[in-house]
Amino acid sequence: MNYNEIRRRTRAVRLGNKTIGGDAPILVQSMTNTDTHDIAATLAQVRSLAAAGCDVVRLTAPDTDAAKTFYALKEAGVTVPLVADIHFDYRVAIECAESGADKIRINPGNIGDKERVRAVVSACRARNIPIRIGVNGGSLEKHILEKHGKPDAAALVESALYHAKLLEEFDFDDIVLSVKSSDVGTMIAANRALAKSTPYPLHLGVTEAGGAAMGTVKSAIGIGALLAEGIGDTIRVSLTADPVEEIGAARRILSALAIEGQSGLRVVSCPTCGRTKIDLIRLSEQFEVAARREGLWDFPVSVALMGCAVNGPGEAREADIGICGGEGEGLLIKKGQIVGKVPQEKIVETLISELKQMQKT
């Protein structure tokens, strides 16, 4: 999918060495779950996330002591942009801005009066640091919740725009907006409405989505639906799991949408039926493991894994390379043309070898 052809046009917001919005690639985010005060543990996790393909890492900053970690991470050579997640204490936001955070995530309504908001804005403006306004069902202002009666899409949008206006009053517009809900339908509706109401880039996510299995499904529906409509500039798949798993899930969503320049390896495989003559389920699992191990998962080509010769050649026609199963063997297909036969035990090895060769050309 050529995302730029359908993409909602937004302001471009710079953070560190990355850009959110405009015509920049969709950025994948995650959040550390270490104690931010534990510099060594946090550094290790940030490095693991970056190695997995994370574009932006968010850290909770519960107090001013936590701000020291941002400075320490930058001193240790971390280049992935770091976001300070702030609640309630405006002084922590200022301290993090001064200590190397590349973006500040706040809810302006819960850090105090306008002078405190002004102080945060001043600290961010002085260092060209953007502010992300994060709104979810649990953070709605009392007057907005009373007006709507529940944390529905309209309430989330009103809250986000209300907070953006607070920053705009101080001539600050390096803003990223995020409206999240644990309800997929509410999250989709809120972001659709927000996309029509503001020029700011949007961070997408289904909050409190659940464990790796259910959370990935809910996120794929919510994030995927919006990206397919051209809405969204940065995403996070929130999972009750190792944060590194969030990156893999996010990358698979981008790959499934075949977003140009970000899709990576696209695997097309049939669900198997009574005609299947090879162990396609096991082969598919082995191929994905091997592709990741060999660093091929980000290679933007399509691979077809088909179980039989009835529909396989036709369904694999559009793939760059593929296999159609037969009795203990597979037909090797390139660009729709059968080029040879491969014994079942050599299928994964052959595909990996062919992909490596394609990568060189």
N, C-alpha and C positions, 0 to 999 in steps of 0.2 A: 504494500500500500504506500503510495506517495503521500505521506502525511502532510507535507507542506502544501499540497493542493487543496486540502480540506481544512487545514488547521486554523483555528481561531487566532486572530492577530492580537498580540499583547505587547505591552512594554517589555523591553529586555532589561533584566535585573542582573547585575554582576555580583558574584560572590567568590572571592578568592580567584582561582584560575578557571572558573566555570561561569556559564551564563544560563539563567533561567528565563524562558520565554523568548520572544522574538522568533527567529528561525533557528535557534539553538536546538541540539538534540534533546530528547526527553531524558531528564536526569533521574537516576535510580538512587533512592535514599534508604537508609536504615538508621537504627538508633542503638547505641551501646546499652548493655544491661549490667555492666560492671559498676562498682562503686566509683564514682568519678574522682573521689579523693585518692583512690588507689591508682597512682599514675602508671605503674608498670602494667597492671592488668588492663587498664583502659587503653594504653598504647598498643598492647598486644592485640586487643580486639579490633581497634581501629585499623591496624595493619592487615588483619585477617579479612576485614570487610573490604578494604581497598583492593586486596589481592583477588577477591571474589568478583570484583567489578562494580563495587559501590562507588557512586559519584560524589555523594554528600553524606556525611555522618553527623548525626545529632547526639549531643550529650546532655543529660540532665545537669542543671547547675542549681543545687538547692541552697547554696550559701556562697559568700564571697571567697571562702577558702577553695571552693571547687574551681574558681576562675584560674587558680594557679596551674591547673592541669592543662588548660588551653595553651598557656605559655610554654609549659614543659613539652607538650606534644609538638608544637612548632619548632622548638629547640632540638627535638629529636629527629627532625626532618620530615614530619608528616606534611604532605602537600595536598591531600584530599581536603576540600573545604569542610570546616567544622561549624556546627550550629549549636548555640547555647540555648537550651530549653529553660525558660524562666517562668516562674509563677510567684506572684505576690510582691516580691521585694525588688523594687526598681534599682536599688544599689547593686544587686547582683548583676543585672543587665549591664550597667555601666562598667563594672569591674571586668566582666567578660569581654566587653568591647575593647577595653584597654589592654586585655591580656592575650589578644590574638584571635578571638572568635571571628569567623567570616560572615556570620549571620546571627541575628538575635530572633528567637521565637518567643513572642509574648501574646498575652491577651490584655490589651491596654486597659480594659475595664477592671482588672483585678490587681493593678499595681498602684492604685491610689489616685490622687487628684491630678488635674491637668498639668500642674507644675512638675510632677514626677514624670509624667509622660513626656513633657518638654525636655526634661533632663536626659531621658533615654534617647530621644530623637537627636538631641545635640551631640551626644557621645557617638551615635552611629553616623551622623552626617559628617562629623569631623574626620572619620576614618573610612568613609564610603562603604559603610556596612548596611546591607538591607535588613528590613524587619519583616518577618513572617508573622501574620496574624492567624492564629490557630483557634478555630471555634469547633466545639462539638456539643452534643446534647447535654453533657454534664457541666458545661461552662457558661450556659446562657444567663444573661442578666435577668434579675427578678422581674423587671418591668416588661421585658420581651416575653418571658415565659408566661407571665400572667395574661398578656395580650393574646397569645396564640393558644394557650392552654396545654401545650405539649411541645416537645422539641422537634417540630416538624420541619420540612424543608424551608418554608417561608420564614420561620423563626431563626434558623441557622443563617440564612442569607441576610436578614435584617441585622443580626448581630455582627456579621462580618463587615457589612457596609458601615455600620455605626462605628466600629473600631477604626476602619480605614479613614473615616471622616475625622476622627480624633487626631490621627497623624497628619492628615492633609491640612488641618488648621495651623500646623507649624511648617507648612510648605515642604512636607516630606512625602515623596512618592516612590521611593525605592522599596516597594511593598510587594510581597507575595501573599496570596490569600489561600486559606485552607478551611473547608467546611467538611467535617467528617461525621459519620454516624455508624453505629454498629448494624443499622438496618440498611440493606443494600439499596432498596428502592428510594429511601429518604436521601441517601448519599447521592444517588444519580440525579434525582429531582433538584436537589439543592445546588449541585454544581452546574446543571443546565441553566437554572435561573440566574446564578451568579455570573455565568459566562456572558449573559446578555446584559448585565448591569454594570460591568466594570471593565477597564482596560488592563487590569493587573493579571500577571500570570497566576495559574492555579496549581496548587499541590494537591494531588489526588490520593485518597486512601479510604479504606473501610476500617474504622477503628474497632478495637476489641473484636477482631474477626474470628478468633479462636485458634485452635491448634493448627499444625502444618497442613493437614488434609482439608478440613472445613475452611480454614482461613484462606487457603490458596484459592479454593472454589469461589468463595464470596468476593475475594479481591479481584479475581479474574473477571467475574461478572460486572462488578461495579466499575473498576478501573478500565476494563476492556471495552465496555459499552460506551464510556465517555471518550476514550481515545479513538474509537471507531467513528465518532462524530466530530473529531478534530478538537476536542476539549481536553486540556491537560498539558502541563509543561514539565512536571516532575512528579514522581510517584513513590509511594512506599507501600509494600505489602506487609501489613502488621500481623505477625504470627506469635503465638505463644510457643516459641521454639528458639533455637540458636539463631541469633540475628543474621548469621551468614546464610541461613536457609531463605531468608527474605529476599536476598539478592538473586538467588537462582530462580525463585518463583517470579520475581519481577521481570527478569530477563526472558523467561518462558512466555510471559504475557506479551512482551514486545515482539518476540519471535513468532508467536501465534498470529499476531496481526500483520506480520511481514512488513513492518514499518521500514521503509527504505533507509539503509545505512545503519540500522540498529537491530536487525532481525536475527543475525547470527544463523546457526545451523537450524534448518527446518526439516524435521523428520516427519514423513508421511508413511504411516504403517496401517495395514488393514487389521480389523478386529479378529480375524481368523474365523474359519467355519469348517464344515466337514470336508471341504476340498483341500484344506491345508495339508501339505505333505512334509513340511519341515517344522522344527520346533521354533516357530516364529516369535513366540512370547519370550523365550529364553534368549534368542538371538537379538531381539530388540533391546532387552535389558543389557546384554553384554555390549552391544554397540554403543549405547548411551554412556556406559561406564568408560569404555575405551576412548570415546570421542572426548570426554571431559579430561581423562588422564593425559591424552596426547595434545591437549590445548586446542582442540578443533571446534569447541562449542560456539565460539564467536565467529567462525568462518561462515560468511553469508552465502551458503549454497543449500540446495534442497536434496534430501536423500529419501528414496522410496524403499520401504521394506514390505514386500507383498508376498502373500502366502501361497499363491497358486498361479498357474499360467492362463487361467480363464479370463480374469479381468485385470490381472497384474500389469501386463505390458501396456495396456491402454491407460490405466490409472497412473502408471509411472512415467507416462510420456513427457510430462512437463518437468519432471525432476532432472537435476543435473546428473545424478547417478542413482542406481537402484538395483535391487535384487528381486527376482520373482522366483518363488520356491517351486521345486519339483521333487521327485523321489530322491531324497538324500542329497540334493544339490540345488543350486540356484542359477538362474540366468542373470548374467551381469548386463545391465542396460545403462547406456550413456546417451543422454539427450534423446531418449526415445528409441534408440537403436540397440538391438541385441549384439553384444560384442564377444560373448563367450559363456562358458559354464564354469561354475566354481563349486567344489565339494562343500557340503554343509559345514564341516569343521574349519574351513578356510574363509567362510563368508565375512566374518567380522574383520579378520586380518586383511583381507583383500580390500574391503571398503575403506578401512583406515589408510592403507597404503595408497589407494587411488586418490583419496582426499588430500593426503600430504603432497602427492604429485601435482594435483590441481592447485594447491595453495602456492606452489612454487612458480606457476605460470601466470 
